[in-house]
Amino acid sequence: MIKKSVWLTGSRGFIGKHLVQCLIHNNFNIKCFTNNKFLNDKGGNNAHNLFYVNYASKDNIKEFISKFRCPDSFIHLGWGDMTIPMSKLHLTDNITEAKILIETLFEAGLKEFVFIGSMNEYGARVGALSEEMEPQGRLINYAKGKIEVAKYGFDMSKKFNSHFIHIRPFYVYGPGQRQGSLINELFEAYLNNRAPKLGSCDYYRDYIYVKDVAEGIVRSTDLYNSCTINLGIGTFIKVKDFVTMFWDKLGGDMERLNFGSGPMLKDEPDQPKSYADLTRLFELTGWKPSYSFEKGIDSTIESVISNRG
């Protein structure tokens, strides 16, 4: 049986690391690309099949297509300044590079381009969010950039008779999150025997476990039908309740949970009471995420403690 070939960007990020493992587990032939020379210079290209490519250079992209042949699917997860919602990079380089990747690969005969967007593209909408809904209210630059790339991708897929899959993950959590994330702060506070720095946490989120996100992305590579798909758990939880559950399972002192002790991060997106409508996801894949909040928290704690051990 011939392995399906997948190229992807963003393999060294939080979601990317889990996605790589999921692709390997499903017996895909993968190649990872980065536009970060520092990562490539570290020797990752040998250990993890990681190659440096200038996303803004059609010629450089074509060199790899000529060398390895066009893959069956290309997953674009890489995106600069992920932690800075209003960075100008979201409206400049991130958009330009994504468009060049899309056009160059479709011109070379790629049949499926999978683009990882964001639930922030819905803006301040509330309730069950379905994929055909237009955004409402304020949009951060991060969301604006994702929306523009998705529109371009759908236009190019029609032009080249190919397929563009636009995935919108909701709030992703799990082991390996960046420094400064909520999960990381809870672990660091617990390990250092201090109170975690927390905002009011009076808003709601559709939290989805990272392994379910990876699984959903992998399943999207079998669609071959242009569409936008939500990836969430399909319900919401008050962040305060999520934190309390996580802290309790860690074994932390509940009296140390002082909500409102930390400020809201600058330029944070709106926090509407919303969740993912998963109707389309199930109709197209026959699958829904399997990790409940409790199961995902248990798995996160187990993994982090094991890796630290």
C-alpha positions in Angstrom: 0.0 0.0 0.0 1.4 3.4 -1.0 1.6 5.9 1.9 -0.3 9.1 1.5 2.2 12.0 1.4 1.6 15.1 3.5 3.7 18.3 3.8 3.1 20.6 6.7 4.3 23.9 8.2 4.3 24.7 11.9 5.4 21.2 13.0 7.5 22.6 15.9 4.5 24.4 17.5 2.1 23.3 20.2 -0.4 21.8 17.9 2.2 20.9 15.3 4.1 18.5 17.5 0.9 16.5 18.3 -0.1 16.6 14.6 3.2 15.1 13.5 2.8 12.2 16.0 -0.8 11.7 14.7 0.3 11.6 11.1 3.1 9.1 11.9 0.6 7.0 13.8 -1.6 6.9 10.8 1.2 5.9 8.5 1.5 9.1 6.5 4.7 9.9 4.6 5.4 13.4 6.0 7.8 16.3 5.3 7.9 19.3 7.6 8.8 22.8 6.4 9.9 25.9 8.3 10.7 29.5 7.3 12.7 29.8 10.4 16.4 29.4 9.6 17.3 29.1 13.3 15.3 25.9 13.6 16.8 24.5 10.5 20.3 25.3 11.6 19.7 23.3 14.8 19.8 20.2 12.7 16.1 19.4 12.9 16.1 18.7 9.2 17.9 15.4 9.8 16.1 14.3 12.9 12.6 15.3 12.0 12.5 15.5 8.2 12.4 19.3 8.6 13.4 21.6 5.7 13.9 25.3 5.5 12.0 27.0 2.7 11.3 30.7 2.0 7.5 30.9 1.9 7.7 34.2 0.1 9.8 32.7 -2.8 7.9 30.8 -5.5 11.2 29.6 -6.9 12.3 28.1 -3.6 9.0 26.3 -3.1 9.2 25.0 -6.7 12.6 23.6 -5.9 11.1 21.3 -3.3 8.2 20.3 -5.5 10.7 19.4 -8.2 12.8 17.5 -5.8 10.1 15.5 -3.9 7.1 15.8 -6.2 3.8 17.5 -5.1 2.3 15.9 -2.0 -1.2 14.5 -1.7 -2.1 17.2 0.9 -0.4 20.3 2.3 -1.2 21.5 5.8 -0.4 25.1 6.6 -0.3 25.4 10.3 2.7 27.8 10.6 1.8 31.4 11.4 4.0 34.1 12.9 3.3 36.1 16.1 0.6 33.7 17.3 0.8 35.2 20.8 0.4 38.8 19.7 -3.3 39.2 18.5 -2.8 42.7 17.0 0.6 42.2 15.5 0.9 43.8 12.0 2.6 40.6 10.9 -0.9 39.0 10.7 -1.9 41.5 8.0 1.4 41.5 6.1 4.0 38.6 5.9 1.6 35.9 7.2 -0.9 36.7 4.5 1.6 37.2 1.7 3.5 33.9 2.5 0.3 31.9 2.8 -1.0 33.2 -0.5 2.3 32.3 -2.3 2.2 28.8 -0.8 -1.4 28.3 -2.0 -0.9 29.6 -5.5 2.5 27.9 -6.1 1.3 24.5 -4.9 -2.0 24.6 -6.7 -0.2 25.6 -9.9 2.0 22.5 -9.4 -1.0 20.3 -9.3 -1.7 20.0 -5.5 -5.2 18.6 -5.0 -5.8 19.5 -1.4 -4.6 22.5 0.7 -5.5 22.4 4.4 -5.4 25.8 6.1 -5.6 26.1 9.9 -7.7 29.2 10.8 -9.2 30.1 14.1 -12.5 30.4 16.0 -11.6 34.1 16.4 -12.8 34.6 12.8 -16.3 34.6 14.2 -15.5 37.8 16.2 -18.0 38.5 19.0 -20.7 36.1 17.9 -22.5 34.1 20.7 -24.2 30.8 20.9 -23.6 27.8 18.6 -21.3 28.9 15.8 -21.8 27.3 12.4 -19.3 27.6 9.5 -21.5 29.8 7.2 -21.9 32.6 9.8 -20.2 35.9 9.1 -18.1 37.6 11.8 -19.7 40.1 14.1 -18.1 42.9 16.2 -14.5 43.6 16.7 -11.9 41.5 14.9 -8.3 41.2 16.0 -5.6 41.3 13.3 -4.9 37.6 13.8 -8.5 36.8 12.8 -8.5 39.3 9.9 -5.4 37.6 8.4 -6.9 34.2 8.7 -10.1 35.3 7.0 -8.2 36.9 4.1 -6.1 33.8 3.5 -9.2 31.5 3.6 -11.0 33.6 1.1 -8.0 33.6 -1.2 -7.6 29.8 -0.8 -11.2 29.1 -1.8 -10.9 31.4 -4.9 -7.7 29.6 -5.9 -9.2 26.2 -5.4 -11.9 27.1 -7.9 -9.4 28.5 -10.4 -7.2 25.3 -10.3 -10.1 22.8 -9.7 -8.5 21.7 -6.5 -9.7 21.6 -2.8 -9.2 24.0 0.0 -10.0 22.9 3.6 -10.3 25.7 6.1 -10.3 24.4 9.7 -11.3 26.6 12.6 -10.0 25.2 16.0 -11.6 26.6 19.1 -9.6 26.9 22.3 -6.9 24.3 22.2 -5.3 23.0 25.4 -3.0 20.1 26.4 0.6 19.3 27.2 3.3 21.4 25.5 1.5 24.7 25.6 3.6 27.9 25.5 5.1 29.8 28.4 2.4 32.2 29.8 -0.6 30.1 28.7 -3.2 29.3 31.3 -2.3 25.7 31.5 1.4 26.5 31.9 0.7 29.1 34.6 -1.3 26.5 36.6 1.5 24.0 36.4 4.2 26.4 37.3 2.2 27.7 40.3 1.6 24.2 41.5 5.2 23.1 41.1 6.5 26.3 42.8 4.0 26.1 45.6 2.5 29.5 44.9 -0.9 31.0 43.9 -1.5 31.1 40.2 -2.0 34.5 38.6 -5.5 34.5 37.3 -7.9 37.0 35.7 -11.6 37.0 36.6 -12.1 33.9 34.4 -15.8 34.8 34.3 -16.1 34.1 30.5 -16.8 30.9 28.7 -14.8 28.8 26.2 -15.2 25.7 24.1 -12.0 24.0 25.1 -10.8 21.2 22.8 -8.0 18.8 23.7 -5.0 19.0 21.4 -5.0 15.4 20.4 -8.5 15.7 19.2 -7.4 18.7 17.1 -4.6 16.7 15.6 -7.0 13.9 14.8 -9.5 16.3 13.2 -6.9 17.8 11.0 -5.7 14.3 9.9 -9.3 13.3 9.1 -9.7 16.4 6.9 -7.0 15.2 4.6 -9.5 12.6 3.3 -12.2 15.0 2.4 -11.2 16.3 -1.0 -14.1 18.8 -0.9 -13.6 22.5 -0.3 -15.2 23.6 2.9 -14.8 25.3 6.3 -14.9 23.0 9.4 -15.2 23.8 13.1 -13.0 21.9 15.6 -14.3 22.2 19.1 -15.9 20.0 21.7 -19.4 21.3 20.9 -20.2 22.9 24.3 -18.7 25.6 26.6 -17.5 25.7 30.1 -16.9 28.7 32.4 -13.1 29.3 32.5 -13.3 29.6 36.3 -14.8 26.1 36.4 -12.2 24.7 34.1 -9.4 26.2 36.2 -11.0 24.9 39.4 -11.2 21.4 38.0 -7.7 21.5 36.7 -6.2 22.9 39.9 -8.1 20.3 42.0 -6.9 17.4 39.9 -3.3 18.7 40.3 -3.8 18.6 44.0 -3.4 22.3 44.5 -4.6 24.2 47.6 -8.0 25.5 46.6 -7.6 28.5 48.8 -4.8 29.7 46.5 -7.2 30.3 43.6 -7.6 34.0 43.7 -9.5 35.0 40.6 -9.0 38.5 39.5 -5.4 38.7 40.8 -4.0 38.9 37.3 -4.9 41.4 34.6 -6.4 40.5 31.2 -3.7 40.4 28.5 -3.5 43.4 26.2 -5.4 43.1 22.9 -7.1 39.9 23.9 -10.0 39.0 21.6 -13.6 39.2 22.8 -14.7 36.3 25.0 -18.3 35.6 23.8 -20.4 32.8 25.3 -20.1 30.6 22.2 -19.2 27.1 21.1 -18.7 25.1 18.0 -21.5 23.6 16.0 -20.1 20.3 15.0 -22.8 19.3 12.5 -20.7 19.7 9.4 -17.7 18.0 11.0 -19.7 14.9 11.8 -21.5 14.9 8.4 -18.2 15.0 6.5 -16.1 12.7 8.6 -18.4 10.6 10.7 -16.3 11.6 13.7 -16.5 14.0 16.7 -13.8 14.8 19.3 -13.7 12.2 22.1 -12.0 14.0 25.0 -14.4 15.5 27.6 -13.1 18.4 29.7 -12.3 16.0 32.5 -10.6 13.4 30.3 -8.6 16.0 28.6 -7.4 17.6 31.9 -6.5 14.1 33.2 -4.5 13.4 30.1 -2.7 16.8 30.2 -1.7 16.4 33.8 -0.5 12.8 33.3 1.6 13.7 30.2 3.2 16.8 31.7 4.1 15.0 35.0 5.5 12.1 33.0 7.7 14.3 30.8 9.0 16.2 33.8 9.6 13.0 35.7 
